[in-house]
Amino acid sequence: MTSSQTQRTVLVVDDHAPLRTLCRINLEEANFRVLEATDGDEALALVRADRPDVILLDIMMPRVSGWEVAAALLADRATDRIPIIFISARTGVGDRIRAFELGAQAYVMKPFDPAGLAATVTKVLDQIDRGERDADLAETLAALKQNRKREARRCGTRRQRCFSVSSRTRRWLWFRRCWWSLHRRPIRSPR
């Protein structure tokens, strides 16, 4: 293998085993070497033991969150240049801005197309190889902040609040409707 064909290592950090498996299968198919971690502590240990080329990091995990893992990686000179791609169910603009302020190279929202994951990882690694890491990060962050300003203007003045139903609320309402439709029993009068 030449240096351009060297197998790159991806660390997948998520507390959900089926998602890790799905990522591993799709990334191995694209000729990536895949390491898996179930939580932030395990991820930090794996990064120290076997420095990956890129990290796919979930935000909401038990014990140590993805935010804390990213902050710990950035605080260490040996790991502060490892690209991080956040994979999360958190879809808010504020979460994406926070991710890019922490130095994330990409943000993939769950649910996502697993077939496109290898392309995202390849794109991030290619940008870094071309030396476009910081320029792309600054451009993405500026676009997200502009989007947040646009959204604030759409919602009105500061005294008014923009109420939108969160994805968690939508899921809860859907679950409640389904549960009641399955468990609703006709009321029988006593005889």
ROFIZA-119897 format. One record per residue: residue number from 1; residue in three letters; x, z, y of N, C-alpha, C, O in turn. Coordinates in Angstrom, 2 decimals. Each point is the difference from the previous one (the first is absolute). Layout:
<NUM "Ala" <X Z Y> <X Z Y> <X Z Y> <X Z Y>>
...
//
This chain:
<1 "Met" <0.83 0.00 -1.19> <-0.83 0.00 1.19> <0.87 0.00 1.24> <1.01 0.71 0.07>>
<2 "Thr" <-1.38 -1.49 0.90> <0.70 0.03 1.27> <-0.57 1.12 0.85> <-0.99 0.63 -0.38>>
<3 "Ser" <1.62 -0.38 1.53> <-0.46 1.10 0.86> <-1.41 -0.26 0.52> <-0.74 0.96 0.24>>
<4 "Ser" <0.35 -2.24 -0.05> <-1.35 -0.28 0.50> <-1.05 0.19 -1.08> <-1.19 0.12 0.30>>
<5 "Gln" <1.63 -0.11 -1.57> <-0.94 0.17 -1.10> <0.02 1.41 -0.57> <-0.65 0.26 -1.01>>
<6 "Thr" <1.37 0.66 1.63> <0.10 1.36 -0.49> <-1.38 0.65 -0.01> <-0.78 -0.13 0.94>>
<7 "Gln" <0.49 0.81 -2.04> <-1.30 0.65 -0.13> <-0.08 1.18 0.97> <0.86 0.88 -0.02>>
<8 "Arg" <-1.87 -0.87 0.85> <-0.19 1.04 1.00> <-0.85 1.12 -0.59> <-0.83 -0.24 -0.87>>
<9 "Thr" <1.04 1.46 1.36> <-0.70 1.18 -0.52> <-1.07 0.43 0.99> <0.24 0.12 1.20>>
<10 "Val" <-1.44 0.13 -1.74> <-1.14 0.47 0.79> <-0.44 1.34 -0.57> <-0.22 0.13 -1.20>>
<11 "Leu" <0.08 0.87 2.07> <-0.52 1.30 -0.40> <-1.46 0.06 0.40> <-0.33 -0.12 1.18>>
<12 "Val" <-0.56 0.32 -2.16> <-1.43 0.11 0.25> <-0.36 1.48 -0.06> <0.18 0.65 -1.03>>
<13 "Val" <-0.70 -0.11 2.14> <-0.34 1.42 0.07> <-1.50 0.13 0.25> <-0.49 -0.31 1.09>>
<14 "Asp" <-0.23 0.77 -2.11> <-1.44 0.20 0.10> <-0.42 1.00 -1.06> <0.54 -0.01 -1.11>>
<15 "Asp" <-1.49 0.86 1.43> <-0.46 1.00 -0.96> <-1.02 -0.57 -0.98> <-0.41 0.69 -0.94>>
<16 "His" <0.01 -1.91 1.13> <-1.01 -0.65 -0.85> <0.72 -0.92 -1.00> <0.50 -1.05 0.37>>
<17 "Ala" <-0.46 1.46 -1.65> <0.75 -0.72 -1.02> <-0.44 -1.46 -0.18> <0.87 -0.87 -0.11>>
<18 "Pro" <-2.17 0.55 0.08> <-0.39 -1.40 -0.17> <0.52 -0.90 1.14> <0.35 -1.16 -0.24>>
<19 "Leu" <-0.30 1.69 1.45> <0.51 -0.80 1.12> <1.50 -0.25 -0.16> <0.48 -1.10 0.27>>
<20 "Arg" <0.25 2.12 -0.70> <1.44 -0.19 -0.24> <0.23 -1.05 -1.07> <0.89 -0.84 0.13>>
<21 "Thr" <-1.68 0.88 -1.18> <0.12 -0.97 -1.09> <-0.29 -1.41 0.49> <0.71 -0.95 -0.33>>
<22 "Leu" <-1.76 0.81 1.12> <-0.38 -1.29 0.56> <1.13 -0.56 0.88> <0.34 -1.18 -0.09>>
<23 "Cys" <0.23 2.03 0.92> <1.13 -0.41 0.84> <1.19 -0.40 -0.85> <0.64 -1.03 0.24>>
<24 "Arg" <-0.33 1.85 -1.25> <1.15 -0.27 -0.86> <-0.13 -1.35 -0.70> <0.94 -0.79 -0.02>>
<25 "Ile" <-2.11 0.53 -0.55> <-0.21 -1.26 -0.73> <0.20 -1.20 0.93> <0.70 -0.95 -0.36>>
<26 "Asn" <-1.29 0.99 1.54> <0.11 -1.13 0.92> <1.41 -0.16 0.57> <0.45 -1.12 0.21>>
<27 "Leu" <0.23 2.22 0.03> <1.36 -0.09 0.54> <1.01 -0.42 -1.06> <0.92 -0.76 0.30>>
<28 "Glu" <-1.08 1.24 -1.53> <0.90 -0.41 -1.07> <-0.18 -1.48 -0.31> <0.95 -0.69 -0.37>>
<29 "Glu" <-2.17 0.20 0.51> <-0.27 -1.42 -0.20> <0.76 -0.85 1.02> <0.37 -1.14 -0.29>>
<30 "Ala" <-0.14 1.69 1.47> <0.74 -0.69 1.06> <1.49 0.34 -0.04> <0.72 -0.23 0.97>>
<31 "Asn" <-0.26 0.77 -2.09> <1.42 0.30 -0.24> <0.55 1.14 0.84> <1.17 -0.02 0.39>>
<32 "Phe" <-2.00 1.03 -0.11> <0.48 1.21 0.66> <0.18 1.08 -1.07> <-0.74 0.05 -0.98>>
<33 "Arg" <1.73 0.80 1.18> <0.17 1.19 -0.83> <-0.85 1.09 0.65> <0.11 0.22 1.21>>
<34 "Val" <-0.95 0.47 -1.98> <-0.96 0.94 0.57> <0.27 1.42 -0.50> <0.14 0.24 -1.20>>
<35 "Leu" <-0.08 0.69 2.15> <0.06 1.43 -0.28> <-1.33 0.58 0.44> <-0.62 -0.50 0.94>>
<36 "Glu" <0.18 1.57 -1.60> <-1.28 0.61 0.36> <0.17 1.48 0.25> <0.78 0.68 -0.68>>
<37 "Ala" <-1.53 -0.17 1.67> <-0.03 1.43 0.31> <-1.45 0.40 0.23> <-0.78 -0.74 0.60>>
<38 "Thr" <0.42 1.93 -1.08> <-1.39 0.46 0.11> <-0.28 0.80 1.26> <-1.16 0.17 0.38>>
<39 "Asp" <2.21 0.31 0.28> <-0.21 0.77 1.24> <1.24 -0.09 0.88> <1.00 -0.61 -0.37>>
<40 "Gly" <-1.08 1.22 1.52> <1.08 -0.08 0.97> <1.30 0.63 -0.46> <1.08 -0.54 0.26>>
<41 "Asp" <-1.17 1.68 -0.95> <1.22 0.67 -0.48> <0.75 -0.89 -0.98> <1.22 -0.16 0.09>>
<42 "Glu" <-1.96 -0.41 -1.03> <0.61 -0.88 -1.00> <0.59 -1.24 0.67> <1.06 -0.49 -0.40>>
<43 "Ala" <-1.73 -0.01 1.42> <0.49 -1.18 0.72> <1.33 0.29 0.68> <0.93 -0.80 -0.09>>
<44 "Leu" <-0.83 1.94 0.77> <1.24 0.36 0.68> <1.15 0.17 -0.99> <1.14 -0.37 0.29>>
<45 "Ala" <-1.43 0.93 -1.47> <1.02 0.15 -1.03> <0.45 -1.36 -0.53> <1.19 -0.23 -0.21>>
<46 "Leu" <-2.14 -0.67 -0.01> <0.35 -1.34 -0.49> <0.79 -0.80 1.03> <0.90 -0.75 -0.37>>
<47 "Val" <-1.21 0.92 1.64> <0.74 -0.72 1.05> <1.45 0.47 0.02> <0.91 -0.81 0.18>>
<48 "Arg" <-0.69 2.10 -0.38> <1.37 0.52 -0.01> <0.75 -0.48 -1.25> <1.19 -0.30 0.07>>
<49 "Ala" <-1.89 0.24 -1.21> <0.65 -0.37 -1.26> <0.24 -1.51 -0.11> <1.07 -0.42 -0.45>>
<50 "Asp" <-2.03 -0.38 0.86> <0.08 -1.45 -0.17> <-0.57 -0.67 1.24> <-1.20 -0.26 0.07>>
<51 "Arg" <2.03 -0.02 0.90> <-0.44 -0.51 1.30> <-0.74 -1.33 -0.14> <0.62 -1.01 -0.34>>
<52 "Pro" <-1.95 1.01 0.59> <-0.77 -1.25 -0.12> <0.21 -0.91 1.22> <0.46 0.45 1.05>>
<53 "Asp" <-0.81 -1.72 -1.21> <0.09 -0.95 1.11> <-1.20 0.10 0.92> <0.10 -0.31 1.19>>
<54 "Val" <-1.25 0.74 -1.72> <-1.22 0.17 0.79> <-0.87 1.06 -0.68> <0.07 0.20 -1.21>>
<55 "Ile" <-0.89 0.48 2.02> <-0.87 1.06 -0.53> <-1.45 -0.34 0.36> <-0.32 -0.24 1.16>>
<56 "Leu" <-0.55 0.24 -2.18> <-1.45 -0.11 0.20> <-0.52 1.42 -0.05> <0.10 0.66 -1.03>>
<57 "Leu" <-0.66 -0.18 2.13> <-0.29 1.42 0.15> <-1.45 0.25 0.38> <-0.49 -0.50 1.01>>
<58 "Asp" <-0.19 1.29 -1.84> <-1.36 0.44 0.31> <0.09 1.12 1.03> <0.98 0.74 0.04>>
<59 "Ile" <-2.00 -0.61 0.78> <0.01 1.05 1.02> <-0.57 1.31 -0.53> <0.60 1.06 0.16>>
<60 "Met" <-1.76 -1.15 -0.80> <-0.69 1.22 -0.45> <0.38 0.33 -1.44> <-0.49 -0.61 -0.95>>
<61 "Met" <1.39 1.60 0.82> <0.45 0.45 -1.31> <0.04 1.52 -0.02> <0.07 0.63 1.06>>
<62 "Pro" <-0.13 -0.04 -2.25> <0.08 1.46 -0.07> <1.41 0.49 0.37> <0.98 -0.74 -0.10>>
<63 "Arg" <-0.91 1.97 0.52> <1.24 0.70 0.39> <0.68 -0.63 1.21> <-0.13 0.52 1.10>>
<64 "Val" <0.84 -1.62 -1.27> <0.73 -0.63 1.10> <-0.66 -1.34 0.31> <-0.05 -0.88 -0.86>>
<65 "Ser" <-0.46 0.72 2.07> <-0.69 -1.23 0.37> <0.98 -1.14 0.27> <1.20 0.21 0.12>>
<66 "Gly" <-1.74 -1.40 -0.05> <0.82 -1.16 0.32> <0.64 0.10 1.37> <1.12 -0.46 0.21>>
<67 "Trp" <-1.86 1.07 0.75> <0.56 0.20 1.34> <1.27 0.85 -0.09> <1.01 -0.31 0.63>>
<68 "Glu" <-1.07 1.39 -1.42> <1.14 0.91 -0.12> <1.17 -0.66 -0.72> <1.15 0.22 0.34>>
<69 "Val" <-1.46 -1.05 -1.35> <1.06 -0.72 -0.71> <0.71 -0.95 0.95> <1.23 -0.05 0.04>>
<70 "Ala" <-2.01 -0.71 0.74> <0.58 -0.95 0.96> <0.87 0.73 1.02> <1.10 -0.45 0.33>>
<71 "Ala" <-1.58 1.58 0.17> <0.77 0.78 0.98> <1.30 0.51 -0.62> <1.05 -0.01 0.65>>
<72 "Ala" <-1.11 0.47 -1.91> <1.21 0.48 -0.67> <1.00 -1.13 -0.23> <1.20 0.20 0.15>>
<73 "Leu" <-1.68 -1.37 -0.50> <0.88 -1.15 -0.21> <0.66 -0.42 1.31> <1.18 -0.35 0.02>>
<74 "Leu" <-1.94 0.38 1.07> <0.54 -0.38 1.30> <1.01 1.00 0.53> <0.91 -0.36 0.75>>
<75 "Ala" <-1.05 1.62 -1.14> <0.90 1.05 0.49> <1.37 -0.06 -0.68> <0.96 0.56 0.52>>
<76 "Asp" <-0.87 -1.23 -1.66> <1.25 -0.08 -0.76> <0.69 -1.34 0.29> <-0.60 -1.06 -0.19>>
<77 "Arg" <1.86 1.11 0.64> <0.74 -1.24 0.34> <0.14 -0.93 -1.21> <0.08 -1.21 0.16>>
<78 "Ala" <-0.05 1.77 -1.37> <0.18 -0.83 -1.20> <-1.25 -0.79 -0.36> <0.08 -1.00 -0.70>>
<79 "Thr" <-1.25 1.46 1.18> <-1.25 -0.65 -0.39> <-0.82 -0.52 1.17> <-1.09 -0.53 -0.22>>
<80 "Asp" <1.57 0.66 1.43> <-0.82 -0.36 1.16> <-0.23 -1.50 0.18> <-0.85 -0.40 0.79>>
<81 "Arg" <1.60 -0.44 -1.50> <-0.18 -1.45 0.11> <-0.75 -0.60 -1.19> <-0.15 -1.22 -0.07>>
<82 "Ile" <-0.32 2.05 -0.86> <-0.80 -0.53 -1.12> <-1.37 -0.38 0.55> <-0.68 0.85 0.58>>
<83 "Pro" <0.26 -2.10 -0.77> <-1.31 -0.41 0.52> <-1.14 0.68 -0.76> <0.04 0.15 -1.22>>
<84 "Ile" <-1.06 0.24 1.98> <-1.18 0.66 -0.58> <-1.21 -0.87 0.26> <-0.23 -0.46 1.12>>
<85 "Ile" <-0.55 0.25 -2.17> <-1.29 -0.68 0.11> <-1.04 1.04 -0.40> <-0.06 0.42 -1.16>>
<86 "Phe" <-0.77 -0.02 2.11> <-1.05 0.96 -0.31> <-1.15 -0.70 -0.70> <-0.41 -1.10 0.39>>
<87 "Ile" <-0.10 1.75 -1.43> <-1.20 -0.47 -0.69> <-1.00 1.14 0.10> <0.24 1.08 -0.54>>
<88 "Ser" <-1.35 -1.30 1.22> <-0.90 1.12 0.24> <-1.44 -0.44 0.15> <-0.30 -1.14 0.36>>
<89 "Ala" <-0.60 2.07 -0.65> <-1.43 -0.20 0.24> <-0.36 0.34 1.44> <-1.13 -0.23 0.44>>
<90 "Arg" <2.08 0.77 0.29> <-0.24 0.34 1.41> <0.08 -1.29 0.81> <1.06 -0.63 0.10>>
<91 "Thr" <-2.19 0.25 0.48> <-0.08 -1.31 0.66> <0.00 0.08 1.52> <-0.10 -1.03 0.66>>
<92 "Gly" <0.20 2.21 -0.11> <-0.07 0.15 1.45> <1.22 -0.56 0.72> <1.10 -0.02 -0.54>>
<93 "Val" <-1.32 -0.45 1.75> <1.08 -0.54 0.81> <1.03 1.09 0.28> <1.20 -0.27 0.02>>
<94 "Gly" <-1.65 1.50 0.20> <0.92 1.11 0.25> <0.95 0.24 -1.17> <1.18 0.31 0.21>>
<95 "Asp" <-1.69 -0.45 -1.43> <0.85 0.18 -1.18> <1.04 -1.11 -0.10> <1.16 0.25 -0.33>>
<96 "Arg" <-1.59 -1.47 0.63> <0.95 -1.13 -0.05> <1.05 0.14 1.10> <1.18 -0.29 -0.23>>
<97 "Ile" <-1.59 0.73 1.41> <0.98 0.20 1.08> <1.00 1.09 -0.41> <1.20 -0.17 0.19>>
<98 "Arg" <-1.70 1.26 -0.74> <0.90 1.07 -0.44> <0.99 -0.50 -1.05> <1.18 0.35 0.03>>
<99 "Ala" <-1.67 -1.19 -0.95> <0.87 -0.54 -1.05> <1.11 -0.85 0.61> <1.17 0.14 -0.37>>
<100 "Phe" <-1.52 -1.02 1.30> <1.01 -0.86 0.61> <0.93 0.78 0.93> <1.16 -0.37 0.16>>
<101 "Glu" <-1.66 1.44 0.45> <0.88 0.86 0.82> <1.01 0.73 -0.88> <1.09 0.33 0.45>>
<102 "Leu" <-1.48 -0.08 -1.70> <0.94 0.60 -0.95> <0.98 -1.03 -0.57> <0.91 0.35 -0.75>>
<103 "Gly" <-1.10 -1.60 1.11> <0.94 -1.04 -0.44> <-0.48 -0.83 -1.16> <0.80 -0.72 -0.61>>
<104 "Ala" <-2.08 0.77 0.26> <-0.52 -0.81 -1.10> <0.18 -1.48 0.31> <-0.12 -0.42 1.15>>
<105 "Gln" <0.40 -0.35 -2.17> <0.14 -1.45 0.16> <-1.31 -0.73 -0.23> <-0.18 -1.12 0.46>>
<106 "Ala" <-0.74 1.77 -1.19> <-1.31 -0.60 -0.27> <-0.97 1.12 -0.34> <0.39 1.12 -0.32>>
<107 "Tyr" <-1.68 -1.46 0.40> <-1.06 0.96 -0.30> <-1.06 -0.75 -0.80> <-0.66 -0.90 0.52>>
<108 "Val" <0.49 1.28 -1.77> <-0.97 -0.65 -0.89> <-1.16 0.97 -0.19> <0.19 1.14 -0.41>>
<109 "Met" <-1.40 -1.63 0.70> <-1.18 0.86 -0.11> <-0.67 -0.17 -1.36> <-0.21 -1.12 -0.47>>
<110 "Lys" <-0.11 2.25 -0.16> <-0.74 -0.01 -1.26> <-1.47 -0.26 0.29> <-0.50 0.45 1.04>>
<111 "Pro" <-0.20 -1.13 -1.87> <0.48 -0.76 -1.15> <0.72 -1.27 0.48> <-0.34 -0.57 1.03>>
<112 "Phe" <1.33 0.14 -1.80> <0.78 -1.17 0.37> <0.11 -0.94 -1.20> <-0.28 0.38 -1.14>>
<113 "Asp" <0.69 -1.60 1.42> <0.19 -1.00 -1.05> <1.38 0.24 -0.62> <1.01 -0.24 0.66>>
<114 "Pro" <-0.95 0.69 -1.91> <1.30 0.30 -0.60> <0.89 -1.24 -0.16> <1.22 0.11 -0.04>>
<115 "Ala" <-1.83 -1.28 -0.04> <0.78 -1.22 -0.14> <0.81 -0.29 1.27> <1.05 -0.63 -0.08>>
<116 "Gly" <-1.51 1.09 1.22> <0.70 -0.22 1.26> <1.05 1.05 0.32> <0.73 -0.13 0.99>>
<117 "Leu" <-0.63 1.15 -1.82> <0.94 1.09 0.26> <1.45 -0.47 -0.06> <0.81 0.36 0.86>>
<118 "Ala" <-0.47 -1.16 -1.86> <1.37 -0.50 -0.12> <0.37 -0.86 1.20> <1.14 0.03 0.47>>
<119 "Ala" <-2.10 -0.80 0.04> <0.25 -0.84 1.17> <0.28 0.87 1.23> <0.87 -0.33 0.82>>
<120 "Thr" <-1.60 1.43 -0.68> <0.22 0.92 1.12> <1.39 0.62 -0.08> <0.71 0.07 1.01>>
<121 "Val" <-0.33 0.38 -2.19> <1.33 0.61 -0.19> <1.09 -1.03 0.27> <0.98 0.31 0.68>>
<122 "Thr" <-1.15 -1.52 -1.18> <0.98 -1.06 0.22> <0.12 -0.34 1.48> <1.10 -0.20 0.51>>
<123 "Lys" <-2.24 0.14 0.18> <0.00 -0.30 1.43> <0.78 1.06 0.78> <0.80 -0.33 0.88>>
<124 "Val" <-1.04 1.59 -1.20> <0.69 1.10 0.69> <1.51 -0.08 -0.25> <0.80 0.13 0.93>>
<125 "Leu" <-0.41 -0.35 -2.19> <1.42 -0.07 -0.32> <0.65 -1.22 0.65> <1.15 0.07 0.46>>
<126 "Asp" <-1.86 -1.20 -0.40> <0.53 -1.19 0.66> <0.19 0.23 1.50> <1.01 -0.43 0.57>>
<127 "Gln" <-1.97 1.11 0.07> <0.14 0.30 1.43> <1.23 0.86 0.25> <0.72 -0.21 0.97>>
<128 "Ile" <-0.49 1.16 -1.83> <1.16 0.88 0.15> <1.29 -0.78 -0.22> <0.97 0.18 0.73>>
<129 "Asp" <-0.97 -1.06 -1.75> <1.18 -0.83 -0.26> <0.32 -0.91 1.18> <1.17 -0.27 0.27>>
<130 "Arg" <-2.19 -0.21 0.44> <0.21 -0.86 1.17> <0.32 0.80 1.26> <0.31 -0.59 1.04>>
<131 "Gly" <-0.38 1.92 -1.12> <0.30 0.83 1.15> <-1.17 0.15 0.97> <0.20 0.31 1.17>>
<132 "Glu" <-1.41 -0.54 -1.65> <-1.18 0.05 0.85> <-0.79 1.30 -0.15> <-1.15 0.08 0.44>>
<133 "Arg" <1.75 0.91 -1.03> <-0.71 1.25 -0.30> <-0.56 0.68 1.25> <-1.20 0.27 0.08>>
<134 "Asp" <2.05 -0.01 0.89> <-0.42 0.75 1.17> <-0.91 -0.80 0.91> <-0.95 0.55 0.57>>
<135 "Ala" <1.21 -1.85 -0.42> <-0.83 -0.85 0.85> <-1.42 -0.09 -0.55> <-0.97 0.08 0.75>>
<136 "Asp" <0.84 -0.24 -2.06> <-1.32 -0.10 -0.62> <-0.74 1.33 0.10> <-1.21 0.02 0.23>>
<137 "Leu" <1.93 1.07 -0.40> <-0.60 1.32 0.11> <-0.53 0.25 1.40> <-1.11 0.50 0.17>>
<138 "Ala" <1.89 -0.85 0.85> <-0.43 0.19 1.39> <-1.20 -0.87 0.32> <-0.92 0.44 0.70>>
<139 "Glu" <0.91 -1.65 -1.22> <-1.12 -0.93 0.24> <-1.29 0.53 -0.64> <-1.06 -0.03 0.63>>
<140 "Thr" <1.15 0.51 -1.86> <-1.17 0.53 -0.70> <-0.53 1.25 0.69> <-1.21 0.15 0.16>>
<141 "Leu" <2.10 0.72 0.25> <-0.40 1.24 0.68> <-0.68 -0.31 1.33> <-1.00 0.63 0.34>>
<142 "Ala" <1.53 -1.57 0.41> <-0.61 -0.39 1.28> <-1.39 -0.58 -0.21> <-0.92 0.29 0.77>>
<143 "Ala" <0.76 -1.11 -1.80> <-1.31 -0.59 -0.30> <-1.02 1.07 -0.39> <-1.16 -0.07 0.42>>
<144 "Leu" <1.58 1.05 -1.20> <-0.91 1.07 -0.40> <-0.41 0.86 1.19> <-1.17 0.38 0.12>>
<145 "Lys" <2.11 -0.09 0.76> <-0.34 0.80 1.18> <-0.94 -0.77 0.92> <-0.90 0.59 0.61>>
<146 "Gln" <1.10 -1.89 -0.50> <-0.90 -0.83 0.80> <-1.39 -0.01 -0.61> <-1.00 0.04 0.71>>
<147 "Asn" <0.94 -0.09 -2.03> <-1.28 0.03 -0.73> <-0.72 1.32 0.25> <-1.22 0.03 0.18>>
<148 "Arg" <1.99 1.08 -0.16> <-0.60 1.31 0.25> <-0.55 0.08 1.42> <-1.08 0.55 0.21>>
<149 "Lys" <1.80 -1.10 0.77> <-0.49 -0.03 1.38> <-1.28 -0.82 0.11> <-0.95 0.40 0.67>>
<150 "Arg" <0.94 -1.55 -1.34> <-1.19 -0.86 0.01> <-1.20 0.74 -0.59> <-1.12 -0.09 0.51>>
<151 "Glu" <1.36 0.81 -1.59> <-1.06 0.76 -0.65> <-0.51 1.12 0.91> <-1.20 0.27 0.06>>
<152 "Ala" <2.13 0.39 0.65> <-0.40 1.07 0.92> <-0.86 -0.56 1.13> <-0.98 0.62 0.41>>
<153 "Arg" <1.35 -1.80 0.09> <-0.80 -0.63 1.06> <-1.38 -0.38 -0.52> <-1.00 0.13 0.71>>
<154 "Arg" <0.96 -0.59 -1.95> <-1.28 -0.38 -0.61> <-0.92 1.21 -0.14> <-1.22 -0.12 0.12>>
<155 "Cys" <1.80 1.26 -0.38> <-0.79 1.22 -0.19> <-0.45 0.62 1.31> <-0.87 0.87 0.00>>
<156 "Gly" <1.43 -1.29 1.10> <-0.44 0.54 1.29> <0.99 0.98 0.59> <1.17 0.03 -0.39>>
<157 "Thr" <-1.65 0.77 1.31> <0.86 0.96 0.69> <0.38 1.14 -0.92> <-0.48 0.10 -1.13>>
<158 "Arg" <1.35 0.77 1.64> <0.44 1.13 -0.83> <-1.12 0.97 -0.30> <0.00 0.66 -1.04>>
<159 "Arg" <-0.97 -0.56 1.94> <-1.10 0.95 -0.23> <-0.91 -0.47 -1.11> <-0.60 0.81 -0.71>>
<160 "Gln" <0.51 -2.11 0.54> <-0.83 -0.52 -1.08> <0.85 -0.03 -1.26> <1.22 -0.19 0.06>>
<161 "Arg" <-1.87 0.36 -1.17> <0.73 -0.06 -1.26> <-0.50 -1.17 -0.80> <-1.19 -0.31 -0.01>>
<162 "Cys" <2.10 -0.32 -0.67> <-0.35 -1.14 -0.84> <-0.16 0.54 -1.42> <0.97 0.43 -0.63>>
<163 "Phe" <-2.17 -0.45 0.14> <-0.25 0.51 -1.33> <-0.08 -1.17 -0.98> <-0.89 -0.85 0.10>>
<164 "Ser" <1.80 0.82 -1.01> <-0.07 -1.00 -1.05> <0.02 0.75 -1.32> <0.67 1.03 -0.14>>
<165 "Val" <-1.38 -1.53 -0.80> <-0.08 0.66 -1.30> <1.30 -0.28 -0.74> <0.37 -1.15 -0.20>>
<166 "Ser" <0.31 2.21 -0.21> <1.27 -0.16 -0.70> <-0.23 -0.51 -1.41> <-1.12 0.08 -0.53>>
<167 "Ser" <2.17 -0.59 -0.07> <-0.13 -0.53 -1.36> <-0.34 1.13 -0.98> <-0.71 -0.22 -0.97>>
<168 "Arg" <1.22 1.43 1.24> <-0.30 1.14 -0.87> <-1.50 0.32 0.06> <-0.62 0.29 -1.02>>
<169 "Thr" <0.05 -0.34 2.22> <-1.43 0.26 0.16> <-0.82 -1.08 -0.69> <-1.00 0.30 -0.65>>
<170 "Arg" <1.42 -1.56 0.80> <-0.72 -1.09 -0.67> <0.02 0.18 -1.50> <-1.01 -0.21 -0.67>>
<171 "Arg" <2.18 0.59 0.12> <0.08 0.21 -1.46> <-0.91 1.15 -0.42> <-0.68 -0.10 -1.02>>
<172 "Trp" <0.68 1.19 1.80> <-0.84 1.14 -0.34> <-1.47 -0.39 0.02> <-0.74 0.37 -0.91>>
<173 "Leu" <0.30 -1.10 1.93> <-1.39 -0.43 0.08> <-0.37 -0.91 -1.16> <-1.09 0.12 -0.57>>
<174 "Trp" <2.01 -1.03 0.20> <-0.25 -0.89 -1.13> <-0.13 0.81 -1.29> <-0.92 -0.22 -0.79>>
<175 "Phe" <1.85 1.17 0.59> <-0.03 0.83 -1.19> <-1.31 0.79 -0.07> <-0.62 0.08 -1.06>>
<176 "Arg" <0.21 0.50 2.19> <-1.23 0.80 0.03> <-1.22 -0.86 -0.34> <-0.88 0.43 -0.75>>
<177 "Arg" <0.83 -1.64 1.31> <-1.12 -0.90 -0.31> <-0.03 -0.33 -1.49> <-1.06 0.03 -0.63>>
<178 "Cys" <2.24 -0.34 0.07> <0.06 -0.34 -1.43> <-0.38 1.18 -0.86> <-0.75 -0.15 -0.96>>
<179 "Trp" <1.25 1.33 1.29> <-0.27 1.18 -0.79> <-1.50 0.30 0.00> <-0.58 0.27 -1.05>>
<180 "Trp" <-0.04 -0.32 2.24> <-1.43 0.30 0.07> <-0.82 -1.05 -0.74> <-1.01 0.33 -0.61>>
<181 "Ser" <1.43 -1.58 0.66> <-0.77 -1.03 -0.70> <0.09 0.19 -1.51> <-0.94 -0.35 -0.72>>
<182 "Leu" <2.05 0.88 0.23> <0.14 0.22 -1.43> <-0.67 1.29 -0.47> <-0.47 0.08 -1.14>>
<183 "His" <0.43 0.93 2.00> <-0.49 1.31 -0.41> <-1.39 0.34 0.53> <-0.49 1.11 -0.20>>
<184 "Arg" <-0.12 -2.03 0.86> <-1.34 0.25 0.52> <-0.98 -0.03 -1.17> <-0.03 -0.96 -0.78>>
<185 "Arg" <-0.73 1.97 0.68> <-1.00 0.08 -1.07> <-1.38 0.11 0.62> <-0.19 0.61 1.05>>
<186 "Pro" <-0.75 -1.22 -1.70> <-1.37 0.13 0.55> <-0.47 1.45 -0.08> <0.28 0.71 -0.97>>
<187 "Ile" <-0.99 -0.30 1.97> <-0.52 1.37 0.04> <-1.28 0.04 -0.83> <-0.94 -0.76 0.22>>
<188 "Arg" <0.94 1.67 -1.16> <-1.17 0.14 -0.85> <-0.77 1.25 0.41> <0.58 1.05 0.28>>
<189 "Ser" <-1.84 -1.18 -0.25> <-0.81 1.17 0.34> <-0.15 0.88 -1.23> <-0.10 -0.50 -1.12>>
<190 "Pro" <0.07 1.81 1.32> <-0.16 0.91 -1.15> <-1.39 -0.14 -0.60> <-0.97 -0.23 0.72>>
<191 "Arg" <0.88 0.36 -2.00> <-1.29 -0.14 -0.69> <-0.56 1.32 -0.37> <-1.08 0.07 -0.59>>
//
